[in-house]
Amino acid sequence: MARETVSLGDYRGRIGEEIGVSRWFELDQARIDRFADVTEDWQYIHIDRDAASNSPFGGTIAHGYLTLSLLTAMADDAMPRIDGVAMAVNYGMNNVRFLAPVRSGARVRGRFKLVDVAARGPGEWRSMLGVSVEIEGEIKPALVGEWVTLAFVAPS
């Protein structure tokens, strides 16, 4: 499904609104293991099914940073494109909290609320997004936070 393209003015007019909900992403054990290898975070709660079954989680769980790192794919899936923007980059995160474990095999999706949009410089716009990553079938989200991005408008 093609994402909608909106003008910067229309985008700014959505401040305070939810502007996107992504598709579901599965966090199966193979993905968790690949993330462990890339980040060299081999804590047993992520990769050792037997040891993790005796942990408070009752089985392996995804890394919090794996869940967080999926925000880019979730946003690309869900958020509108801003007409004239040549590139957008991460600028930072505020108040990220990991609220619930994502068990191996669970599916997650991102919800995005536009908190603020402000000019940062000529052709640069800073967006602040309230983000929440839901776990399918669970009440408590995996994580919440505020994501700050910079968008660069293509010169005309």
C-alpha positions in Angstrom: 0.0 0.0 0.0 1.4 3.4 -1.0 1.9 5.9 1.8 0.2 9.2 1.4 2.2 12.3 0.5 1.2 15.5 2.3 2.4 19.1 2.2 4.6 20.4 5.1 1.6 22.7 6.0 -0.8 19.7 6.2 1.8 17.7 8.2 2.2 20.6 10.7 -1.6 20.8 10.9 -1.7 17.3 12.3 0.2 18.2 15.5 -1.5 16.5 18.4 -2.9 13.7 16.2 -1.9 10.1 15.6 -0.4 10.1 12.1 0.3 6.4 11.6 0.1 2.8 12.7 2.4 0.3 11.1 1.9 -3.2 10.0 2.8 -6.1 12.4 6.5 -7.2 12.6 7.3 -10.7 13.9 10.2 -11.0 16.4 10.9 -14.7 16.0 13.9 -16.4 17.5 15.9 -16.3 14.3 15.6 -12.5 14.2 16.5 -12.2 17.9 19.6 -14.4 17.3 20.8 -12.3 14.3 20.4 -9.2 16.4 22.4 -10.8 19.2 25.2 -11.6 16.8 25.3 -8.1 15.2 25.3 -6.4 18.6 27.3 -9.0 20.5 24.6 -9.0 23.2 24.3 -12.7 23.9 22.6 -12.5 27.3 20.9 -15.8 27.9 17.4 -14.3 28.2 17.6 -13.6 24.4 19.3 -16.7 23.0 19.3 -19.7 25.4 15.8 -21.2 25.4 16.5 -23.6 28.2 18.1 -21.1 30.6 15.5 -18.4 29.7 12.7 -20.8 30.5 13.8 -20.6 34.1 13.9 -16.8 34.1 11.1 -14.5 35.2 10.1 -14.2 31.5 9.6 -18.0 31.1 11.4 -18.1 27.7 13.5 -16.0 25.4 12.7 -12.4 24.8 13.7 -9.8 22.1 16.3 -7.2 23.0 14.8 -3.9 23.9 17.1 -2.3 21.4 15.9 -4.7 18.7 12.4 -3.5 19.3 13.5 0.1 19.4 15.6 -0.3 16.2 12.4 -1.3 14.3 11.0 2.2 14.7 12.5 3.3 11.4 10.9 0.4 9.4 7.6 1.0 11.3 7.6 4.7 10.5 8.5 4.0 6.9 5.5 1.7 6.8 3.0 4.0 8.5 3.8 7.7 8.4 3.0 10.1 5.5 5.7 11.3 3.3 6.2 15.1 3.3 6.3 16.6 -0.1 9.6 18.1 -1.0 11.6 16.3 1.7 14.8 14.9 0.3 16.0 13.1 3.4 15.1 12.5 7.0 17.5 11.3 9.8 17.3 10.3 13.4 18.1 13.2 15.8 17.5 11.5 19.1 15.2 9.9 21.6 13.6 11.4 24.7 12.3 9.4 27.7 12.4 5.9 26.1 11.0 3.3 28.5 10.9 -0.5 27.9 7.6 -1.4 29.6 7.0 -5.0 28.7 9.1 -7.9 27.3 8.6 -9.0 23.8 8.5 -12.8 23.8 10.1 -14.7 21.0 7.5 -15.2 18.3 5.4 -12.2 19.3 4.3 -9.5 16.8 4.8 -5.8 17.4 3.7 -2.6 15.6 4.4 1.1 16.0 2.0 3.9 16.7 3.1 7.5 15.9 1.6 10.7 17.3 2.9 14.1 15.9 3.9 16.2 19.0 5.7 19.1 17.3 7.2 20.3 14.1 9.6 23.3 14.1 12.0 24.9 11.7 15.6 24.2 12.8 17.3 26.2 10.0 16.9 26.9 6.3 15.3 23.9 4.7 15.5 21.8 8.0 12.5 20.8 10.1 12.6 19.0 13.4 9.7 16.7 14.2 8.9 15.2 17.6 6.9 12.0 17.6 5.3 10.2 20.5 6.0 6.5 19.8 4.5 3.4 21.2 5.3 -0.1 20.2 2.4 -2.5 20.9 2.6 -6.2 21.4 -0.2 -8.1 19.7 -2.7 -9.4 22.2 -1.1 -7.6 25.2 -2.3 -4.5 27.0 1.0 -3.0 28.0 3.2 -1.7 25.2 6.8 -3.0 24.7 8.1 0.6 24.7 7.1 4.2 24.7 9.1 7.3 24.1 9.6 10.5 22.1 11.5 10.3 18.8 13.1 13.4 17.3 13.8 13.4 13.6 15.2 16.0 11.2 13.8 16.4 7.7 15.8 18.2 4.9 13.7 19.9 2.2 15.2 19.6 -1.3 16.3 22.9 -2.7 13.9 24.2 -5.4 
